[in-house]
Amino acid sequence: MKKIHLLLLKSFIRPFVSTLFIVMFVLLMLFLFKYIDDLIGKGFAWYTILELMLYNSATNVAMALPLSVLLSTIMTYGSLGENYELVAIKAAGISLRRAMYPMIVVVTLLSMAAFFFSDYMLPVANLKYFSLLYDARKQKSADLLPQMVFSNSFTGYTIRVKSKDPDGQRLYGIMIYQKSADNNNTTVTIAREGTMFRTMGDKFLVLKLKDGVRYEESAPDNATYNYRQRLSRFRFKETEQKFSLDGLKLTRTNESEFKTASQMMNLKQLRFYVDSVQHQVDGSIVQNYRLITPYMKFFNMPAKPAVKYIPADKAGVLKSMKLADQVVALSSASSEIRSIKDILKNRTDRYNDDTLNIRRYASEVQKKFTLSAACLALFLIGAPLGAIIRKGGLGLPVVISVVFFLIYYIISTIGEKSARAGSISVVFGMWVAIIVLTPIGLFLSYKAATDSAIFDVELYKRFFNKLIKRKSN
């Protein structure tokens, strides 16, 4: 029995590790394709991009782990069925359910590890990833001097380049406007060509200008009344001009500004936030009643009226008044209605925002548990599917696993969005995919235990051939 357990574990660990790395690599490539324009051409150090990719890989575990469990289990049991090893196990008197015990233990431990990862490590990875991505996206482009554009990348300067060589180092038709202390363009430098390079440590950008002229306006010496300014012109064969790159370096935002987001909190913090906001919402409802109460008017009626009381509608009440009293009553009523609407409008918007935050943070609470449950539910689907189709490798198992994972992902996404919008309960919306897939997994497990030919193509061919012959006869 121990040898069979060891065989199953060895058959599962290898495809699980390989599929996990493949899925993580595919998701990482999707991340690079999405943010390639925000990362390339901004002068980032290689370790900054590597750090961002590492944090993104950690955030992709929530999607990669269930898919890897599904794909690896289909490959494991499909390979065992293809090599008739499952037949040998059943011939030895061991049922499929009993042969799945070591796999169930491994996937259960993996699900527990996924829960602790989503509760302790994932919030930290999300904090590092989103804060670094935010700083990287707002970083200015490293294409400091684009062609035919007046660039303001350097403080106090406006630079225009007519054309550049393909390597981007040699420039032609250079025009530099330098602003004075009073923010006027008093100095202009024009050069026929030049080259640019960065100093060590990327502290300065140096322009070596050739064949140019510099125009500068300044006040005359010892002038008590600056009626006319002095224009100076300097011609040069070669000169250099430095521009500081301090304003173009990656500046990091304080990570504490991102800690209030739901993705950056663990289970304890999420529950505390939901409870505190719910208490605040309940208190605001009581406060709303206290604010509206002074605008309500109550009329006392005798317990036993001498005259039979006939309820009068609004028009009848107004007709019983004088014209001046009608105007006063209507203006007073409309004023009170406007006051109540003004009071409740802002409080209603705040109430809607608070309830939306409660649903969003409550959904994150449930998401901590749905990751572990998804691994178990997809394992219940993958193991019997592999035993039924009896195909290993990366062919048919990949197609089937992608189909079932898309079903899981679409249902969970719809449920999550509906829960956050308030259309359905948060608990039901976050668990609806598990509720749908678990009966499917149990049904497939029953079919695999009874040696069902549900995925036998030849069986369906024979059925349709018989059906066609009956119709033809």
ZALOZA-926295 format. One line per 5 residues: number of its first residue (from 1); for each residue x, z, y of C-alpha. Coordinates in Angstrom, 3 decimals. Layout:
# ZALOZA-926295
NUM = X,Z,Y  ...
//
This chain:
# ZALOZA-926295
1 = 0.000,0.000,0.000  2.847,0.817,2.375  4.421,-2.592,1.747  1.150,-4.314,2.689  0.916,-2.271,5.881
6 = 4.515,-3.144,6.715  3.802,-6.827,6.061  0.812,-6.804,8.404  2.716,-4.983,11.149  5.651,-7.395,10.960
11 = 3.259,-10.343,10.993  1.548,-8.963,14.109  4.433,-7.699,16.269  6.334,-10.983,16.468  3.440,-13.194,17.650
16 = 2.188,-10.409,19.941  5.504,-10.127,21.790  5.939,-13.892,22.024  2.370,-14.547,23.214  2.603,-11.703,25.738
21 = 5.717,-13.247,27.286  4.161,-16.724,27.258  0.975,-15.553,28.968  2.968,-13.514,31.511  5.117,-16.564,32.241
26 = 2.068,-18.791,32.742  0.451,-16.279,35.114  3.746,-15.941,36.993  3.904,-19.706,37.435  0.341,-19.673,38.794
31 = 1.452,-17.032,41.295  4.414,-19.162,42.403  2.246,-22.274,42.773  -0.211,-20.301,44.890  2.306,-18.688,47.247
36 = 5.140,-21.231,47.146  4.575,-22.200,50.777  4.740,-18.557,51.876  8.022,-17.858,50.077  10.117,-21.011,50.325
41 = 11.880,-21.870,53.555  11.824,-18.407,55.125  15.378,-17.331,54.398  14.511,-14.621,51.867  17.279,-13.134,49.777
46 = 17.096,-13.964,46.075  16.520,-10.338,45.128  13.452,-10.145,47.416  11.747,-13.029,45.613  12.801,-11.554,42.251
51 = 11.333,-8.180,43.245  8.061,-9.822,44.241  7.903,-11.691,40.908  8.568,-8.462,39.012  5.740,-6.603,40.747
56 = 3.403,-9.565,40.210  4.204,-9.540,36.501  3.218,-5.868,36.349  -0.118,-6.591,38.034  -0.820,-9.408,35.540
61 = -0.740,-7.058,32.551  -4.466,-6.343,32.941  -5.198,-10.015,32.200  -2.292,-10.837,29.874  -2.671,-7.916,27.462
66 = -6.229,-8.640,26.158  -5.455,-12.343,25.802  -2.236,-11.577,23.917  -4.053,-9.209,21.553  -6.705,-11.837,20.843
71 = -4.246,-14.683,20.323  -1.752,-12.691,18.238  -4.424,-11.302,15.913  -5.861,-14.782,15.313  -2.361,-16.099,14.615
76 = -1.511,-13.168,12.326  -4.570,-13.302,10.093  -4.724,-17.100,10.308  -1.154,-17.345,9.053  -1.852,-14.851,6.273
81 = -4.917,-16.850,5.255  -3.078,-20.167,5.448  -0.309,-18.873,3.160  -2.871,-17.356,0.733  -1.509,-13.877,1.390
86 = -4.995,-12.603,2.211  -6.171,-13.967,-1.136  -3.392,-12.018,-2.861  -4.353,-8.856,-0.974  -8.001,-9.237,-2.005
91 = -6.936,-9.985,-5.592  -5.070,-6.680,-5.632  -8.383,-4.925,-4.993  -7.839,-4.303,-1.276  -10.703,-5.336,1.000
96 = -10.222,-6.988,4.351  -11.496,-3.923,6.187  -8.962,-1.731,4.426  -6.213,-4.243,5.198  -7.156,-4.058,8.869
101 = -6.562,-0.293,9.102  -2.885,-0.458,10.196  -3.765,-3.119,12.763  -6.624,-0.992,14.074  -4.229,1.942,14.500
106 = -1.677,-0.227,16.319  -4.266,-1.785,18.637  -5.762,1.666,19.319  -2.342,2.988,20.321  -1.848,-0.142,22.404
111 = -5.206,0.461,24.112  -4.238,4.045,24.912  -0.947,2.822,26.356  -2.890,0.272,28.426  -5.075,3.055,29.837
116 = -2.082,5.161,30.881  -0.420,2.060,32.313  -3.491,1.185,34.403  -3.821,4.792,35.587  -0.208,5.662,36.401
121 = 1.959,2.556,36.670  -0.458,-0.146,37.846  -1.385,1.590,41.162  2.314,1.881,42.034  2.957,-1.755,41.089
126 = -0.047,-2.898,43.149  1.188,-0.906,46.139  4.670,-2.421,45.949  3.365,-5.927,45.258  0.684,-6.188,47.951
131 = 2.808,-4.534,50.648  5.772,-6.834,49.944  3.530,-9.908,49.723  1.907,-8.989,53.038  5.294,-8.705,54.743
136 = 6.511,-11.947,53.154  3.445,-13.946,54.235  3.672,-12.812,57.849  7.393,-13.579,57.980  8.359,-16.423,60.286
141 = 9.607,-19.654,58.800  13.327,-20.220,58.362  12.887,-23.774,59.642  13.918,-22.546,63.057  14.349,-25.898,64.772
146 = 11.757,-28.441,63.572  11.899,-32.015,64.821  9.992,-33.056,67.964  8.571,-29.522,68.425  9.289,-26.996,71.169
151 = 10.247,-23.976,69.045  9.910,-20.400,70.356  11.535,-18.755,67.336  14.170,-17.073,69.499  13.166,-14.624,72.206
156 = 13.873,-15.985,75.694  14.546,-19.549,74.531  12.549,-22.704,73.929  14.412,-25.339,71.900  13.504,-28.920,71.100
161 = 15.348,-31.171,68.644  14.655,-34.901,68.597  15.944,-35.583,65.063  18.032,-34.063,62.274  20.099,-35.244,59.353
166 = 18.603,-34.776,55.858  20.854,-31.748,55.280  19.369,-30.103,58.392  22.773,-29.134,59.794  23.467,-31.944,62.284
171 = 21.049,-32.230,65.231  20.427,-34.978,67.785  18.723,-34.941,71.185  18.901,-31.179,71.781  17.114,-29.564,74.752
176 = 17.321,-25.801,75.377  15.236,-23.935,77.984  16.501,-20.451,78.782  14.068,-18.080,80.506  15.183,-15.795,83.306
181 = 14.266,-12.139,83.847  11.085,-13.146,85.717  10.088,-15.427,82.767  10.913,-18.703,84.528  12.766,-21.668,83.043
186 = 15.748,-21.646,85.398  18.400,-22.899,82.944  18.189,-26.119,80.938  20.842,-27.391,78.506  20.754,-30.960,77.187
191 = 23.158,-32.220,74.526  23.479,-35.529,72.736  24.213,-33.957,69.341  25.279,-30.726,67.703  25.615,-28.747,64.492
196 = 24.182,-25.376,63.524  25.299,-22.686,61.087  24.737,-18.998,60.458  27.316,-16.263,60.815  28.200,-13.802,58.062
201 = 25.328,-11.466,57.283  22.783,-13.805,58.943  23.139,-11.983,62.275  23.376,-15.054,64.544  22.554,-18.748,64.537
206 = 25.333,-20.719,66.228  24.786,-24.141,67.847  27.896,-26.242,68.509  26.812,-28.693,71.202  28.626,-31.901,72.095
211 = 28.424,-34.266,75.083  25.891,-32.483,77.199  25.009,-31.086,80.583  23.624,-27.768,81.765  21.366,-27.345,84.804
216 = 20.945,-23.924,86.372  18.906,-22.793,89.387  20.069,-19.689,91.241  19.701,-18.073,94.637  22.405,-18.789,97.216
221 = 25.058,-16.125,97.833  24.387,-13.557,100.567  20.955,-14.952,101.293  18.539,-12.561,103.000  15.635,-14.949,102.680
226 = 15.559,-17.140,99.558  13.892,-20.160,101.106  15.804,-22.710,99.039  17.601,-22.220,95.694  20.923,-23.558,94.526
231 = 21.147,-26.056,91.647  24.331,-26.072,89.578  25.283,-28.728,87.055  27.927,-28.267,84.345  29.066,-31.080,82.080
236 = 30.758,-30.254,78.785  32.304,-32.066,75.876  31.799,-29.176,73.451  30.359,-25.685,73.716  28.756,-23.006,71.537
241 = 25.629,-20.944,71.989  24.524,-17.989,69.841  20.988,-16.896,69.047  20.160,-13.553,67.460  18.347,-13.598,64.097
246 = 17.215,-9.979,64.218  13.613,-10.948,64.935  13.542,-13.246,61.876  14.572,-10.713,59.258  12.049,-9.342,56.791
251 = 10.547,-6.186,58.264  8.804,-3.862,55.827  5.479,-2.275,56.689  5.007,1.389,55.882  3.497,1.551,52.389
256 = 1.277,4.488,53.384  -0.949,2.004,55.259  -1.937,0.394,51.927  -2.519,3.570,49.894  -6.205,3.814,50.799
261 = -7.055,0.577,48.946  -8.821,0.951,45.607  -6.133,-0.929,43.645  -3.491,1.593,44.765  -5.265,4.730,43.485
266 = -5.248,6.423,40.111  -8.307,7.801,38.341  -8.190,11.220,39.995  -7.863,9.762,43.494  -10.674,7.266,42.908
271 = -13.094,9.926,41.723  -12.222,12.181,44.658  -12.791,9.311,47.086  -16.151,8.394,45.518  -17.341,12.013,45.613
276 = -16.253,12.510,49.226  -17.846,9.295,50.466  -21.051,10.023,48.528  -21.190,13.472,50.135  -20.685,11.824,53.530
281 = -23.515,9.361,52.855  -25.885,12.158,51.819  -25.023,14.081,54.978  -25.629,11.025,57.160  -29.153,10.636,55.692
286 = -30.011,14.195,56.723  -28.483,13.559,60.142  -30.602,10.423,60.547  -33.767,12.452,60.006  -32.664,14.960,62.626
291 = -31.991,12.189,65.132  -35.358,10.465,64.619  -37.494,13.642,64.572  -37.532,14.159,68.401  -39.049,10.668,68.802
296 = -41.977,11.439,66.497  -45.256,12.649,68.108  -47.794,14.701,66.181  -51.408,15.203,67.308  -53.279,18.259,66.129
301 = -56.849,17.639,64.997  -59.453,20.410,64.419  -60.025,21.385,60.829  -63.781,20.702,61.031  -64.501,18.301,63.841
306 = -67.896,18.699,65.475  -68.251,14.956,65.670  -67.659,12.724,62.729  -64.133,11.279,63.147  -63.820,7.541,62.767
311 = -60.221,6.257,62.550  -59.576,3.788,65.309  -57.099,0.984,65.167  -54.451,0.374,67.798  -56.615,-1.997,69.811
316 = -59.470,0.544,69.862  -57.185,3.302,71.137  -55.895,1.077,73.921  -59.392,-0.034,74.922  -60.440,3.575,75.399
321 = -57.718,3.985,78.066  -57.525,2.831,81.603  -55.401,-0.185,82.412  -52.646,1.892,84.040  -52.573,4.258,81.045
326 = -52.350,1.284,78.677  -49.286,-0.036,80.491  -47.635,3.385,80.445  -48.426,3.905,76.736  -47.098,0.500,75.690
331 = -43.922,0.800,77.767  -43.299,4.309,76.427  -43.839,3.197,72.824  -41.560,0.169,73.165  -38.872,2.316,74.823
336 = -38.992,4.820,71.981  -38.858,2.046,69.384  -35.791,0.527,71.071  -34.121,3.929,71.158  -34.740,4.479,67.455
341 = -33.459,0.974,66.605  -30.308,1.503,68.680  -29.671,4.832,66.999  -30.202,3.504,63.489  -28.438,0.148,63.846
346 = -24.870,1.463,63.894  -25.697,4.153,61.359  -27.240,1.536,59.056  -24.115,-0.615,59.250  -21.990,2.414,58.488
351 = -24.263,3.330,55.568  -23.960,-0.194,54.121  -20.164,-0.089,54.455  -19.963,3.318,52.789  -22.189,2.280,49.887
356 = -20.142,-0.901,49.451  -16.950,1.183,49.321  -18.549,3.533,46.797  -19.432,0.617,44.522  -15.986,-0.941,44.903
361 = -14.113,2.270,44.125  -16.523,3.186,41.323  -15.869,-0.221,39.751  -12.132,0.510,39.853  -12.827,3.763,38.006
366 = -14.575,1.853,35.233  -11.851,-0.798,35.191  -9.357,1.851,34.066  -11.327,2.130,30.820  -12.474,-1.468,30.344
371 = -8.882,-2.688,29.875  -8.491,-0.511,26.765  -11.963,-1.381,25.513  -11.274,-5.102,25.999  -8.216,-4.900,23.733
376 = -10.312,-3.330,20.963  -13.244,-5.735,21.422  -11.033,-8.824,21.383  -9.190,-7.490,18.333  -12.518,-7.219,16.512
381 = -13.046,-10.900,17.329  -9.515,-12.128,16.672  -8.859,-10.535,13.274  -11.952,-11.903,11.450  -11.617,-15.256,13.217
386 = -8.077,-15.626,11.893  -9.220,-14.714,8.394  -12.057,-17.246,8.585  -10.273,-20.277,10.081  -7.060,-19.675,8.042
391 = -4.835,-21.469,10.524  -1.628,-20.048,12.008  0.718,-21.248,14.723  -0.164,-22.253,18.273  -2.713,-24.961,17.528
396 = -6.294,-24.083,16.711  -5.787,-20.315,17.343  -4.837,-21.025,20.957  -7.966,-23.115,21.536  -10.303,-20.534,20.017
401 = -8.642,-17.588,21.764  -8.790,-19.341,25.133  -12.502,-20.076,24.637  -13.356,-16.468,23.802  -11.119,-15.128,26.562
406 = -12.803,-17.420,29.093  -16.180,-16.085,27.928  -14.904,-12.536,28.398  -13.331,-13.284,31.784  -16.363,-15.127,33.183
411 = -18.821,-12.459,32.067  -16.633,-9.627,33.373  -16.097,-11.386,36.709  -19.819,-12.016,37.194  -20.610,-8.440,36.208
416 = -17.984,-7.000,38.557  -19.163,-9.038,41.534  -22.799,-8.202,40.835  -21.941,-4.502,40.571  -20.029,-4.537,43.844
421 = -22.868,-6.382,45.550  -25.322,-3.745,44.345  -27.414,-6.136,42.239  -26.868,-4.153,39.032  -25.481,-0.772,38.050
426 = -21.726,-0.342,38.400  -21.319,0.967,34.843  -23.348,-1.882,33.318  -21.655,-4.526,35.462  -18.143,-3.427,34.471
431 = -19.003,-3.024,30.759  -21.294,-6.030,30.288  -18.507,-8.199,28.826  -17.645,-5.508,26.267  -21.342,-5.069,25.453
436 = -21.690,-8.809,24.802  -18.481,-9.312,22.788  -18.595,-6.224,20.573  -21.642,-7.383,18.518  -19.973,-10.784,18.123
441 = -16.849,-9.082,16.770  -18.871,-6.973,14.339  -20.764,-10.062,13.144  -17.517,-11.981,12.581  -16.032,-8.997,10.757
446 = -19.019,-8.993,8.413  -18.689,-12.743,7.819  -14.970,-12.441,7.129  -15.500,-9.547,4.701  -18.050,-11.609,2.787
451 = -15.797,-14.732,2.707  -18.118,-16.732,4.920  -17.394,-20.407,5.580  -18.803,-20.340,9.079  -15.884,-22.391,10.471
456 = -15.512,-24.717,7.490  -15.704,-28.239,8.895  -16.312,-29.797,5.478  -19.410,-27.654,5.000  -20.952,-28.997,8.222
461 = -19.979,-32.563,7.275  -21.766,-32.281,3.955  -24.813,-30.771,5.653  -25.106,-33.574,8.198  -24.440,-36.241,5.565
466 = -27.324,-34.882,3.485  -29.527,-34.759,6.570  -28.714,-38.403,7.429  -29.411,-39.540,3.876  -32.799,-37.825,3.879
471 = -33.769,-39.544,7.129  -32.577,-42.931,5.867  -34.547,-42.538,2.612
//
